[in-house]
Amino acid sequence: MTVEFINPSELSQGTYSHVAVVTGGRTLFVSGQVAMDATGKVVGSTFAEQCEQVFRNLGIALAAGGAQFHHIVKMNVYVRDLTSARVKTLRGIRQTHFGTHQPASTLVGTTALVHEDLMLEIEVVAVVD
């Protein structure tokens, strides 16, 4: 399997890649993860706490499919009541899990998620050998 991340110089540069090209490998589609524990209880009353729980849940889901964060090729993030402060927090926590890995990504601000106490949801696509 090969993965090539492409960032054309004519497009803005950020903490993500504009294009991910995957050849071969097994593809995992991970459902949107939210800040809930195994019992369905919402974890965290701050955006940062919920963000940490979402990434913890993503790690668990990825591992169940034999993948890790560096296998992610596409990430969709949905943030309720999106602000620049929330973007900054998200980027900082994301970097602790991704390091320099920059999959193709989309960030969407929304007014609501599946539960009124949830602040974000993240779904990913990962590819492993």
BELHU-V544047 format. One record per residue. RES is the residue in one letter. OMEGA is omega in whole degrees, -180 to 180 (* if undefined). Layout:
# BELHU-V544047
((RES | OMEGA) (RES | OMEGA))
This chain:
# BELHU-V544047
((M | 173) (T | 176) (V | 177) (E | 176) (F | -175) (I | 176) (N | 180) (P | -178) (S | -180) (E | 180) (L | 180) (S | -180) (Q | -177) (G | -179) (T | -179) (Y | 174) (S | 179) (H | -176) (V | 172) (A | 180) (V | -177) (V | 175) (T | -180) (G | 177) (G | 178) (R | -176) (T | 176) (L | 174) (F | -176) (V | 178) (S | 178) (G | 179) (Q | 180) (V | -176) (A | 176) (M | 176) (D | -176) (A | -180) (T | -179) (G | 178) (K | 176) (V | -179) (V | 175) (G | 178) (S | 176) (T | 178) (F | -180) (A | 179) (E | 179) (Q | 178) (C | 178) (E | -180) (Q | 178) (V | 179) (F | 175) (R | 179) (N | 176) (L | 178) (G | 179) (I | -179) (A | 179) (L | -179) (A | 179) (A | 178) (G | 179) (G | -178) (A | 175) (Q | -177) (F | -178) (H | 177) (H | -178) (I | 178) (V | -180) (K | 180) (M | 175) (N | -177) (V | 178) (Y | -177) (V | 176) (R | 178) (D | -176) (L | 175) (T | 177) (S | 178) (A | 179) (R | 177) (V | 180) (K | 178) (T | 179) (L | -179) (R | 180) (G | 180) (I | 178) (R | -178) (Q | 178) (T | 180) (H | -176) (F | -174) (G | 180) (T | 179) (H | -177) (Q | 178) (P | 172) (A | -173) (S | 174) (T | 177) (L | -177) (V | 172) (G | -179) (T | 180) (T | -177) (A | 172) (L | -173) (V | 179) (H | -174) (E | 179) (D | -178) (L | -177) (M | 178) (L | 177) (E | -180) (I | 174) (E | -178) (V | 169) (V | 180) (A | 179) (V | 178) (V | 178) (D | *))
